[in-house]
Every structure is written in structure tokens, then in C-alpha cells.
Amino acid sequence: MAAAPRPVYWLGHDTLRVSAALFAENRRRLCKGLKEKDGVVPQSLVVLQGGEQKQRYCTDTDLLFRQESFFHWAFGVTEADCYGAIDVDTGRSILFVPKLPESYATWMGEIFPKEHFKEKYAVDEVHYTCDIADVLSNLSPAVLLTLRGQNTDSGSICREASFEGISRFQVNNTHLHPVIVECRLIKTDMELEVLRYTNRISSEAHKMVMKHVKPGQKEYEMESLFQHYCYTKGGMRHTSYTCICGTGNNSSVLHYGHAGAPNDKTIQDGDMCLFDMGGEYYCYSSDITCSFPANGKFTADQRAIYEAVLKSSRAVMAAMKPGVKWTDMHRLADRIHLEELVKIGILHGSVEDMLKVHLGSVFMPHGLGHLLGIDVHDVGGYPEGIERINEPGLRSLRMGRLVLERMVLTVEPGVYFINHLLDQALANPAQSCFINNQVLARFRGFGGVRIEDDIAVTANGIELLTCVPRTVEEIEAVMADSTKTFSPVVSSEKF
């Protein structure tokens, strides 16, 4: 008799079906990695705590729930306030769900039995969270492996599982984190399929925004259009991060769109737009930036800066393959930007000498890109033994390790005209000697250009996951014809 099909996460229509087998494979990989790690003893049990439903400040207004990332990676559970356990020796999976009060049925809907969650998530056992200590005691584990470690991107410590009665057990909170991070770093075929989907929907949303933007609109209208497309066409209730919809000088604000600058400017004729937005499906992210003129036609200066960034983007993607140093890719982008700024006339002199004084970081102060997965700034960028390079630009690089097959990364070079950085450079004799201030003055208020694509590293190169207009000619053509579709042919193996 054939085995019953695995359950799937699916939101209907043309949204992606994601099999529970994705998470079973993740658990299998985790157990394999732990068995191979020195110090992990037999009869070890992984215990992960899911995200909690929280309210807005002191009110009873629920915040929109999104699952904790490590827990999602292992179990794919959408509900809040759960725990999960994995027997490292056997791979057996146990899900713990809240025992809900009868009143829940009145206000929140049907209370499902434990069997419902067992079938929904294809786990071996389901119990209530109030019974977790007793259930785990009956398994007689030698040690509970809990998750504690620093996110090297944010500096925050991830949440370690805790429950009433945990003091009964021997607990180790150092073995699990480095192993699960390395597992998340390398994507499976099923994970790559979800990331292709988030990129496809988000790319289509960017193209739709590109076709509809007009001077006189508000930046937040473009944010709203993007979110509407991602949700209606892709089932993406969440974006991967706060949308950045910078126009004019706002396009030089790297993380524009926050509460103090909430995408509220009126778009002007002649503005450059920098729209950095990505939809999220079943907790898997995308991260795409498109830059283009609001009126649909590049000026000579806009074209020059845009094509400088496009040249660096394509050079990096052409050089990408397993074994490449990500820091070298950042330096490659820096070099090309400086060479192109010399051609434009903003800079003059030796590019080699400019690199020695870190002039590239004046125009691109952020890192070239970052890991992508369940988190938009995904884990694993700086494992133990890999230190950040304390140089301008490179110190902001979110990954310092060698590129590996099946990593998913963003490639996002940019050139920006940020007044306070320009003023600092002009006040620094080591840097100001390369700057033609008369030409630079023409670009004050220009804003910036960023081109951001998501790529999966293959055995021989990359697979480009993002599919949006990139050349000046493609962008102008799409913006000129709101009925036109855009379907470039890209290589799935080597860019």
C-alpha cells in the first residue's frame, strides 16, 4: 500500500503548496549534524520553544503573529505558544500545543483535538504544553538540548526554551545553536522552491509598482500597491521587513520607511525612486530593490549612476561561485563604483589609492549583501572563528565567510550621495584630494541607486531568483507601457 501523502501548507488559488516533508527533512538534517558533533551524547532530545502571541503594549489588541524562525524551520507550525521536541537518536518528533479554555471556541473559533495537529504537521506525537515535563520525563533523555546563541547580525541572543519543570532535566544550551545555524545556512531543494516562489511574486509586485508610479503620488501608495499584490496574488500576509520606498533625496536613506520617516513624501517629477521591498510566504523571505526615475525616463546623470551600479552587480554575479570570499565580492563592487565615478567626473586620480583610504565606503557605506532564508538577514554569517573586518563598509558586511553551494544571498550594490558622509570626506584631506567638488555639487540631493537581487549558489555559479527589468532600456520600456509584461531569459546555472 502506498504511503499517505504528506500534508501541505496551501492558501488556495495559485499560491505555492509546501509539503510538511520540508520540515521533516530539516529535522533529519539537524539530527544528523548533532550526531556528528563532538560532545553530543546518546539519548539527547532537542527542545525548541515557538513564538508567543503578544499584545500591543498594555492592551488586549493582538499583534499579528509570525512564528519564531528556528521553530518554524524545524516544525512549520503556524500557531502560537507551542513547543517541539526531537529525539536525536531516532528522529522522532513531538509537538506540544496549548490546551485551550472552553471560552476560546466562543471568541476565536473551533478547538481542535491533538490528532488534528498530528495530521496537519506530520509529526509523530502531539501533547499539550501543560504536560511537557511529564511527557519528556517518560522518555528518560540523557540531556535536553536547548537553543542559546548570538545572532551575529543583530547581536541579540536567541530565545532558549523554558517551561515549568525543566529543572528536573540535565540541560545543555551550547551544542544545538551552531549545528542548527549551519543547517539553516544550506538550503534544501524544497526550501529553494519556496524562495523561488517568494522571489517570483515579489518580482511581479515590483514590476506592477514600476508601471503605476507617477509624480504627484505618495511613497506610501507604492508600498500599499506592493503589499496588495503580494497578498492577493501570493498569499503573503507578511512582508519580510518594513518596505523602503525612498524617492528623491530619501533614496539615499539606507533604511528609510521607519516610523520617523514613514514613506510619506510626495513623489516629484525628476525624482529617482529606490524601492526595497520583499514579500514573505510561510516565513520564507525575499529581498529585492529596484531603482528607476519616477517619470519613466532617465536623465544623463541618473543613467550614469544607475549603470555604474548595474555594472558592479553583474560583475559580482559573474564572479560568484563556491569558494569565493564574500569580502572579495564587496571589494570588487567598491572598485567598480570608484572606476565609474572617475569616468563620470565626480572623482579623479588613482583608484588604487582611493581604495587605500576607503573612499568606496563614502558612496556605499553598507555591505554588499547578506544571507537570506527564513529571516531576511538570515543566520550564519559569522560562525565561530570568522571575525568582521574592521574597515569602513566591510564592517557593515553581514557575512564574512566563504561562499558555499546552496547558500542564498542578496547582491545589493549601491551608490548614494549622503550629505554627512560627503561632508566628512571633503573635510578629510586623505579623501578630499580625489573628489571634484564642483561636479559632486551637481549630485547633491540626487539620492541613491541600489540594485538588489536574490541568488542561490550552484555548483558552478548562481541561479538568479529575482526577475525584474534591470537595464535602462528595459525599465523605460516597461514604464512606458503599463500593459507590457516582462519576461527576460536568465540562466539557471551560471550568470
C-alpha positions in Angstrom: 0.0 0.0 0.0 1.3 3.4 -0.9 2.2 5.8 1.9 -0.3 8.5 2.6 0.7 11.8 1.1 2.3 14.4 3.3 0.1 17.3 4.3 0.7 20.6 2.7 0.5 24.3 3.5 -1.5 25.9 0.8 -3.6 29.1 0.7 -5.5 28.2 -2.4 -5.7 29.7 -6.0 -2.2 29.9 -7.5 -0.3 30.0 -4.2 2.5 27.5 -3.6 1.9 24.2 -2.0 4.6 23.5 0.6 4.8 19.9 1.9 5.4 19.0 5.5 8.2 16.9 4.2 10.3 20.1 4.0 10.3 20.3 7.8 10.8 16.5 8.3 13.9 16.8 6.1 15.1 19.8 8.2 14.7 17.7 11.4 16.6 14.8 9.8 19.5 17.0 8.8 19.6 18.5 12.3 19.7 15.1 13.9 22.5 14.0 11.5 24.5 17.1 12.3 24.1 16.7 16.1 25.2 13.0 15.9 28.4 14.1 14.2 29.1 16.8 16.7 31.6 16.1 19.5 30.1 16.0 22.9 26.5 15.2 22.0 25.7 12.1 23.9 23.1 9.4 23.0 19.5 9.9 24.2 19.7 13.6 23.6 16.5 15.5 23.0 16.2 18.8 21.2 13.6 21.1 22.7 12.5 24.3 20.9 10.1 26.9 22.0 7.9 28.6 19.4 6.8 32.2 19.3 4.3 33.7 21.8 1.2 35.6 20.9 1.7 39.1 22.2 -0.5 42.2 22.6 0.1 45.8 21.8 1.6 47.3 24.9 -0.9 47.1 27.9 -3.9 46.4 25.7 -5.7 43.3 24.7 -5.1 44.0 21.0 -3.2 41.1 19.4 -0.2 41.9 17.3 -0.1 39.9 14.0 1.6 36.7 14.9 4.7 35.4 13.0 6.4 32.2 14.1 9.8 32.2 15.7 12.3 31.3 12.9 14.2 28.4 14.4 10.9 26.7 15.5 9.4 27.3 12.0 12.4 25.8 10.3 12.0 22.6 12.4 8.2 22.2 12.5 6.4 24.6 10.1 3.8 25.3 12.7 1.7 28.5 12.2 0.1 28.6 15.7 1.5 30.5 18.6 2.6 29.3 22.1 3.8 25.8 21.0 6.9 23.7 21.8 8.6 21.0 19.8 10.9 18.1 20.8 13.1 15.9 18.5 14.7 12.7 19.6 18.2 12.9 18.1 18.8 9.2 18.0 15.6 8.2 16.3 14.4 11.5 14.7 11.0 11.1 16.4 9.2 14.4 16.6 6.8 15.6 19.3 4.7 18.8 19.1 3.2 20.4 22.2 0.2 22.7 21.7 -1.7 24.8 24.2 -4.7 23.3 26.0 -7.3 26.0 25.2 -10.1 27.0 27.5 -13.7 26.5 26.5 -14.1 30.2 26.0 -11.7 30.1 23.1 -14.5 28.5 21.0 -16.7 31.5 21.5 -14.2 34.2 20.6 -11.5 32.5 18.5 -13.1 29.5 16.8 -13.0 25.7 16.9 -10.8 24.0 19.4 -9.1 21.2 17.5 -8.1 17.9 19.1 -4.5 16.8 19.3 -4.9 14.4 16.3 -5.7 17.4 14.1 -2.2 18.9 14.7 -0.5 15.5 14.3 -2.1 15.2 10.8 -1.6 18.9 9.9 2.2 18.9 10.6 3.0 15.2 10.1 4.7 14.8 13.5 4.9 11.6 15.5 3.2 12.7 18.6 1.2 15.7 19.9 0.7 16.6 23.6 -0.4 19.6 25.5 2.2 22.2 26.7 1.0 21.8 30.3 2.2 18.2 30.1 5.6 18.8 28.6 7.7 18.0 31.7 5.8 14.7 32.3 6.0 13.6 28.7 9.7 14.3 28.4 10.4 12.6 31.7 8.8 9.4 30.4 11.3 9.5 27.5 14.2 9.5 30.1 16.5 11.7 28.0 20.1 11.9 29.0 20.1 15.6 28.2 17.9 18.3 26.7 19.5 20.3 24.0 18.1 23.9 24.2 18.9 26.8 21.9 21.1 29.6 23.1 23.4 31.6 20.9 24.0 35.1 19.5 22.6 36.3 16.2 25.8 37.7 14.8 23.8 40.1 12.6 21.6 41.7 15.3 23.7 41.0 18.3 20.7 39.6 20.1 20.6 36.2 21.9 18.0 33.8 20.6 15.3 32.6 22.9 16.1 29.4 24.9 13.3 27.0 25.6 12.0 27.2 29.2 9.0 25.5 30.8 7.8 24.6 34.3 9.7 21.5 35.4 12.7 21.9 33.2 14.9 21.9 36.4 14.2 18.1 36.5 16.4 17.6 33.5 20.1 17.8 32.5 20.2 20.7 30.1 22.9 21.7 27.5 22.5 25.0 25.8 25.7 25.2 23.8 25.6 22.2 21.4 22.4 23.0 19.4 22.9 26.5 18.2 26.0 26.2 15.9 24.6 23.0 14.4 21.1 24.3 13.6 22.6 27.6 12.2 24.7 25.6 9.8 21.7 23.6 8.7 19.7 26.7 8.0 22.6 28.2 6.1 22.4 25.5 3.4 19.1 25.3 1.7 17.4 22.1 0.6 15.6 21.6 -2.8 12.3 22.2 -1.1 13.4 25.4 0.6 14.8 26.7 -2.7 11.4 26.1 -4.3 9.8 28.3 -1.7 12.4 31.0 -2.1 11.9 30.9 -5.9 8.2 31.5 -5.2 8.7 34.4 -2.9 11.0 36.0 -5.5 8.6 35.4 -8.3 5.7 37.0 -6.6 7.8 39.9 -5.2 9.3 40.5 -8.6 5.9 40.7 -10.2 4.8 43.1 -7.5 7.8 45.3 -8.1 7.0 45.4 -11.9 3.4 46.3 -11.1 4.6 49.2 -8.9 7.0 50.3 -11.6 4.2 50.5 -14.1 1.9 52.6 -11.8 4.3 55.1 -10.2 3.7 58.7 -11.2 4.9 62.1 -9.9 2.3 63.5 -7.5 1.7 60.2 -5.7 2.8 59.5 -2.2 5.6 57.0 -1.5 3.2 55.0 0.8 0.9 54.4 -2.1 3.7 52.4 -3.8 4.2 50.5 -0.5 0.4 49.8 -0.4 0.4 48.5 -4.1 3.3 46.2 -3.4 1.7 44.7 -0.3 -1.7 44.4 -2.0 -0.2 42.4 -4.9 1.9 40.1 -2.7 -1.1 39.3 -0.6 -3.8 39.0 -3.3 -1.6 37.1 -5.8 0.8 35.3 -3.5 -0.9 34.8 -0.2 1.8 36.8 1.6 0.3 38.3 4.7 3.7 39.5 5.9 6.4 41.4 4.2 10.0 40.3 5.0 10.8 43.7 6.5 9.4 47.3 6.6 9.1 48.5 3.0 11.6 51.1 1.9 10.0 53.5 -0.7 12.5 56.3 -0.9 12.2 59.0 -3.6 14.4 62.0 -4.3 16.9 62.5 -1.5 15.1 59.9 0.5 16.6 57.3 -1.8 19.9 57.9 0.0 18.5 56.9 3.4 19.5 53.3 3.6 16.7 52.1 5.9 14.1 54.7 5.0 10.4 53.8 5.8 10.7 53.6 9.6 8.3 55.4 12.0 10.3 58.6 11.8 10.3 58.7 8.0 7.3 56.5 7.0 7.3 56.6 3.2 5.3 59.8 3.3 6.9 62.1 0.8 5.1 63.3 -2.4 6.9 61.9 -5.4 8.3 64.7 -7.7 8.9 64.7 -11.4 12.6 64.0 -11.8 13.0 62.0 -8.6 14.9 58.7 -8.5 12.9 56.0 -6.8 14.6 53.4 -4.7 12.0 50.7 -3.7 13.4 48.0 -1.4 10.5 45.5 -0.7 10.1 41.8 -0.3 7.1 39.5 0.4 7.3 36.6 2.8 5.4 33.2 2.3 5.2 30.7 5.1 8.0 32.6 6.8 10.4 32.3 3.8 11.7 35.7 2.7 12.6 37.7 -0.4 14.5 41.0 -0.6 14.5 43.0 -3.8 15.4 46.6 -4.7 14.5 48.4 -7.9 15.8 51.9 -8.7 14.2 54.0 -11.5 13.1 57.5 -12.3 9.6 58.4 -11.2 8.7 59.9 -14.6 9.9 56.8 -16.5 12.8 58.4 -18.3 16.5 58.5 -17.1 18.4 61.8 -17.2 22.1 61.5 -18.3 23.2 61.7 -14.6 20.6 59.2 -13.5 21.7 56.8 -16.2 25.4 57.2 -15.4 24.9 56.4 -11.7 22.4 53.6 -12.4 24.7 51.9 -15.0 27.7 52.1 -12.6 25.7 50.1 -10.0 24.4 47.7 -12.6 28.0 47.1 -13.8 29.1 46.2 -10.3 26.1 44.0 -9.7 26.7 42.0 -12.9 30.4 41.7 -12.2 29.8 40.3 -8.8 27.2 37.8 -10.0 29.5 36.7 -12.8 32.3 36.1 -10.3 30.2 34.2 -7.8 30.7 30.5 -7.2 31.5 28.2 -4.3 34.8 29.0 -2.6 34.7 32.8 -3.4 35.3 35.1 -0.4 32.3 37.3 0.1 34.6 40.1 1.4 36.3 40.0 -2.0 33.0 40.4 -3.8 32.3 43.5 -1.7 35.7 44.9 -2.6 35.0 44.1 -6.3 31.8 46.2 -6.2 33.7 49.1 -4.4 36.4 49.1 -7.1 33.9 49.2 -10.0 32.0 52.1 -8.3 35.1 54.1 -8.0 36.2 53.4 -11.6 32.8 54.5 -12.8 32.7 57.6 -10.6 36.0 58.6 -12.2 34.5 58.3 -15.6 31.6 60.5 -14.6 34.0 63.1 -13.3 32.9 63.0 -9.6 36.3 61.5 -8.7 39.8 61.8 -10.2 43.1 60.1 -9.5 44.3 56.6 -8.8 41.6 54.1 -7.9 44.2 52.0 -6.1 45.0 55.0 -3.9 41.2 55.6 -3.3 40.8 52.1 -2.1 43.6 52.5 0.4 41.7 55.4 2.1 38.3 53.5 1.9 36.7 56.1 -0.4 34.3 53.5 -1.7 32.5 53.4 1.7 31.6 57.1 1.3 29.4 56.1 -1.6 28.4 52.6 -0.4 28.6 52.6 3.4 26.6 49.3 3.7 27.7 45.7 3.0 27.3 44.2 -0.5 24.6 41.7 0.7 23.6 39.1 3.2 22.3 35.6 3.7 18.6 35.1 3.0 16.1 32.4 4.1 13.5 32.3 6.9 14.9 35.6 8.1 15.7 38.4 5.6 19.1 38.8 7.3 19.5 35.1 7.8 21.7 33.4 10.3 25.2 32.0 9.8 27.2 35.0 8.5 29.9 34.9 11.2 30.4 31.5 12.7 33.0 31.0 15.4 36.4 31.7 14.1 35.3 34.3 11.4 35.7 37.9 12.6 34.4 41.1 11.0 36.9 43.2 9.1 37.0 46.5 11.0 37.2 48.7 7.9 34.6 51.2 6.6 32.0 49.4 4.5 33.3 45.9 5.3 32.5 46.3 9.0 28.8 46.5 7.9 29.0 43.3 5.8 26.6 40.8 7.2 28.6 37.8 6.1 32.3 37.2 6.3 32.7 33.5 5.2 33.4 31.7 2.0 30.5 31.3 -0.4 29.1 27.8 -0.4 26.8 25.8 -2.7 23.1 26.1 -1.7 23.6 29.4 0.1 21.0 32.0 -0.8 22.4 35.6 -0.8 21.4 39.1 -1.7 23.6 41.0 -4.1 22.8 44.7 -3.5 25.5 47.2 -4.5 24.6 50.8 -4.3 25.9 54.3 -4.9 24.4 57.1 -2.7 25.0 60.8 -2.1 24.6 61.1 1.6 25.4 64.6 2.7 27.0 64.0 6.0 29.3 61.3 4.6 30.2 63.6 1.7 31.0 66.4 4.1 33.1 64.1 6.2 35.1 63.0 3.1 35.6 66.6 2.0 36.9 67.5 5.4 39.4 64.6 5.3 42.5 65.5 3.2 43.2 61.8 2.5 39.9 61.5 0.7 39.0 65.0 -0.5 42.1 65.1 -2.8 40.2 62.6 -5.1 36.9 64.5 -5.1 35.9 67.0 -7.8 33.6 69.1 -5.6 32.2 71.1 -8.5 30.9 68.0 -10.2 29.8 66.5 -6.9 27.7 69.5 -6.2 25.5 68.5 -9.2 24.6 65.3 -7.4 23.7 66.8 -4.0 20.1 65.8 -3.4 20.2 63.1 -6.1 19.6 60.4 -3.6 20.9 57.0 -4.4 20.7 53.9 -6.6 20.6 50.3 -5.2 20.1 47.2 -7.3 19.3 44.1 -5.2 18.8 40.6 -6.5 18.5 37.3 -4.6 20.7 34.5 -5.8 21.2 30.8 -5.0 24.7 29.5 -5.2 25.0 26.5 -7.5 28.0 24.1 -8.1 29.3 26.2 -10.9 27.9 29.7 -10.4 24.5 31.0 -9.4 20.8 30.8 -10.0 19.2 34.2 -10.3 16.0 34.1 -8.3 14.8 37.7 -8.9 13.3 38.6 -12.3 12.7 42.3 -12.8 13.7 44.8 -15.5 17.3 45.8 -14.9 18.8 47.7 -17.9 17.9 51.3 -18.5 16.2 50.3 -21.8 14.1 47.5 -20.1 13.0 49.8 -17.3 12.0 52.6 -19.7 10.1 50.2 -21.9 8.1 48.7 -19.1 7.3 52.1 -17.5 6.2 53.5 -20.9 3.7 50.6 -21.5 1.7 49.7 -18.5 0.2 46.8 -20.4 3.5 45.3 -21.2 4.8 42.2 -19.4 8.5 41.5 -18.8 10.0 38.0 -19.1 13.7 38.0 -19.6 15.6 34.8 -20.2 18.1 34.1 -17.5 20.5 31.3 -16.9 19.7 28.9 -14.0 23.3 27.8 -13.7 25.9 30.5 -14.4 25.1 34.2 -14.6 
